């Protein structure tokens, strides 16, 4: 399948004893100052002002207000679209619901920033593993970590595959995109949800589908936005996405995440970084 290289590049750059979940583990990298994040937000405003960019993501799902008037039609329900990709970010890109605690500024490139679970986990759930999960040059995964999973859907006639480029085909130059979003907390508990099961997929009623997206984590907050990822910290994304973000977390067995990362249809082997939360009203939709 031959895809549009420019489009591909742009969207790819898309507890008995209790303890606070966010305090379980932090990478040893020195976080950047507030000034760095402020400068990135300033650049985003400058680079987008008066250029007609549509609403951006991620956002605070508890405050669905904004001034951006470049509206577009909502994508169909995901059950009438094709699953094209599943990936996840370490810490939530979105803020709100049960994941509203700021993880910190991180390295300025999307790692060790974002938002984390505000609840508590047991000492057993936080028990360290004897091996590393999802190790990369930026970070690894540990019990107590928060992850935001993106189940990406497209109106194009596509199959699940690597990166968001799997959401395109030659017959549909500008497919509608939808991201069904679920935030999970990783726990050392064999009774928690199985990530391999949560990401099972196949054909259903003529569409590629993820079969086991949780249905008990609250009514999804739906809004129109853009692709995400730290590549858009200083520039706006030109691509349109319908978002559905569930406000409650679900606990998942970290060992099953490790198993999934060892081999999956999406060639995912680590967590992605997060884009700075978009707070400029002129870059947020009012729905």
Buried (B, 14 or more C-beta within 10 A) or exposed (E): EEBEEEBBEBBBBBBEEEBBBBEBBBBEEEBBEEEBBEBBBEEBBEEBEEEEBBBBBBBBBEEBEBEBEEEEEBBEEBEBBBBBBBBBBBBBBBBBBBBBBEBBBBBBBBBBBBBBBBBEBBEEBBEEBEEEBBEBEBBBBBBBBBBBBBBBBBBBEBBBBBBBBBBBBEEBEEBBBBBBBBBBBBBBBEEBBBBBEBBEBEEEEEBBBBEBBBEEBBEBBBBBBBBBBBBBBBBBBBBBBBBBBBBBBBBBBBBBBBBBBEEBBBEBEBBBBBBBBBBBEBBBBBE
